[in-house]
Amino acid sequence: MKNFRVIVALSLLVFVPSIALSEALSREQIKGLDEQVQDIKKDVLAISAELSLLEEKLLFPSNTQVSLFVSVAKNSQFIPDAVQIKIDDKSIAHHIYSFKELGALQNGGVQRIYTGNLKSGEHKLELSVVGRQNNGESQVEKGTFSISKKVGAKLVEIHLGSTETSLIEIKER
């Protein structure tokens, strides 16, 4: 019986520190695994961003790319509610503005409403803008414009509320 007690005591002296050591190792291993997971997440996000850029370059090559932007003149009396855009009688974009988007546009923000491909040459751009004046009066403004696409990226700004005579102005770049 005395030998049994000695064996149990020695076993406890050997096993208890090894259990504590294995817990410490597993905590260190878990900490190391967490760091590795965070590094992998960073790598995945970086790869995703690169893939998005490559996808955009493939889908919209710079020699055929056209991008349309919407902006609102500072101190404009016109507040847009919705915009519909057609190029060559094909509907390409429509958007209904939220309160936050209107605030951003009125503070000088610019919205990219469309990016796509166009062949070189002349194209018909049709716009329909629904909005209201500051006094609450509803207003619909429509316009047809001609844009010239050459080799290379084309940027077109649709500037709303810029003059008293026409609420829509086109600026090509």
C-alpha positions in Angstrom: 0.0 0.0 0.0 2.9 2.3 0.8 4.4 1.6 -2.6 1.1 2.4 -4.2 1.0 5.8 -2.6 4.6 6.5 -3.6 3.8 5.5 -7.2 0.7 7.7 -7.2 2.6 10.7 -5.8 5.4 10.3 -8.3 2.8 10.0 -11.1 1.2 13.2 -10.0 4.5 15.0 -9.9 5.3 13.9 -13.5 1.8 14.4 -15.1 0.6 17.6 -13.5 3.5 19.8 -14.9 3.2 18.1 -18.3 -0.6 18.9 -18.4 0.2 22.6 -17.5 2.9 22.7 -20.1 0.6 21.2 -22.8 -2.1 23.9 -21.9 0.5 26.6 -22.2 1.7 25.2 -25.6 -1.9 24.9 -26.8 -2.6 28.6 -25.9 0.6 29.7 -27.7 -0.4 27.5 -30.6 -3.9 29.0 -30.7 -2.4 32.5 -30.5 -0.1 31.6 -33.4 -3.0 30.2 -35.4 -5.0 33.4 -34.8 -2.1 35.5 -36.2 -1.9 33.2 -39.2 -5.6 33.5 -39.8 -5.4 37.3 -39.7 -2.5 37.3 -42.1 -4.4 35.0 -44.5 -7.5 37.4 -44.3 -5.2 40.3 -45.2 -3.8 38.4 -48.1 -7.3 37.4 -49.3 -8.5 41.0 -49.2 -5.5 42.2 -51.1 -6.0 39.5 -53.8 -9.7 40.4 -54.0 -8.9 44.0 -54.6 -6.3 43.1 -57.3 -8.9 40.8 -58.9 -11.5 43.5 -59.0 -9.1 45.9 -60.8 -8.2 43.2 -63.3 -11.8 42.3 -63.8 -12.6 46.0 -64.5 -9.7 46.2 -67.0 -10.9 43.1 -68.8 -14.6 44.0 -68.9 -14.0 47.7 -69.7 -10.8 48.1 -71.8 -9.6 51.7 -71.8 -10.0 52.0 -75.6 -13.8 51.4 -75.4 -14.6 52.5 -71.9 -17.1 55.2 -71.2 -18.1 56.4 -67.7 -21.0 58.7 -66.8 -21.0 60.8 -63.7 -23.8 62.9 -62.2 -23.3 66.1 -60.2 -25.5 69.0 -59.0 -24.6 72.7 -59.2 -23.9 74.4 -56.0 -26.8 76.5 -54.7 -29.1 74.9 -57.3 -32.8 75.5 -57.0 -33.4 72.0 -58.5 -33.3 68.9 -56.4 -33.2 65.6 -58.5 -35.2 62.7 -57.3 -34.4 60.2 -60.2 -32.3 60.0 -63.3 -32.8 57.7 -66.3 -30.1 57.5 -69.1 -30.2 56.0 -72.6 -27.4 55.7 -75.1 -28.4 55.0 -78.7 -32.0 54.3 -77.6 -30.8 51.6 -75.1 -31.5 52.1 -71.4 -28.2 51.9 -69.6 -28.9 53.3 -66.1 -31.6 54.7 -63.8 -31.3 55.7 -60.2 -33.6 57.0 -57.5 -31.7 59.2 -55.0 -31.9 58.8 -51.2 -31.8 61.7 -48.8 -28.1 61.0 -48.0 -27.1 60.8 -51.7 -28.9 64.1 -52.4 -27.0 65.7 -49.5 -23.7 64.5 -50.9 -24.5 65.7 -54.4 -25.6 69.1 -53.1 -22.3 69.4 -51.2 -20.2 68.9 -54.3 -20.2 65.1 -54.5 -20.1 63.2 -57.8 -21.8 59.9 -58.5 -20.5 57.4 -61.0 -23.8 56.2 -62.5 -22.5 54.1 -65.4 -19.4 52.4 -66.7 -19.5 50.4 -69.9 -18.1 50.0 -73.4 -18.9 52.1 -76.5 -17.6 51.9 -80.0 -15.7 54.9 -81.4 -18.0 57.4 -83.1 -21.0 59.6 -82.4 -23.6 58.5 -80.0 -27.0 59.8 -78.8 -27.3 60.4 -75.1 -30.9 60.8 -73.8 -31.5 61.9 -70.2 -34.7 62.2 -68.2 -34.5 63.8 -64.8 -37.4 63.9 -62.3 -37.1 66.3 -59.4 -38.5 69.3 -57.7 -37.7 73.0 -57.2 -36.9 74.3 -53.7 -40.5 75.6 -53.5 -41.7 72.0 -53.8 -42.9 72.3 -57.4 -42.4 69.0 -59.3 -40.4 69.2 -62.5 -39.4 66.7 -65.3 -36.5 67.7 -67.5 -35.5 65.7 -70.6 -32.6 66.3 -73.0 -30.9 64.7 -76.0 -27.2 65.2 -76.5 -24.5 64.0 -78.9 -21.3 62.6 -77.4 -18.2 61.7 -79.5 -16.3 58.6 -78.5 -12.7 58.3 -79.6 -10.1 55.7 -78.8 -9.3 55.9 -75.1 -11.4 56.2 -72.0 -14.3 58.7 -72.2 -15.6 60.6 -69.2 -19.0 62.4 -69.3 -20.3 64.6 -66.5 -24.1 65.2 -66.3 -24.3 68.4 -64.4 -27.8 69.2 -63.1 -29.3 72.5 -62.1 -26.5 74.5 -63.6 -28.4 77.2 -65.5 -31.9 78.8 -65.4 -32.6 77.9 -69.1 -31.6 74.3 -69.0 -31.3 72.1 -65.9 -29.0 69.5 -67.7 -25.5 70.3 -68.9 -23.1 67.8 -70.4 -19.3 68.1 -69.9 -17.2 65.7 -71.9 -13.6 64.9 -70.9 
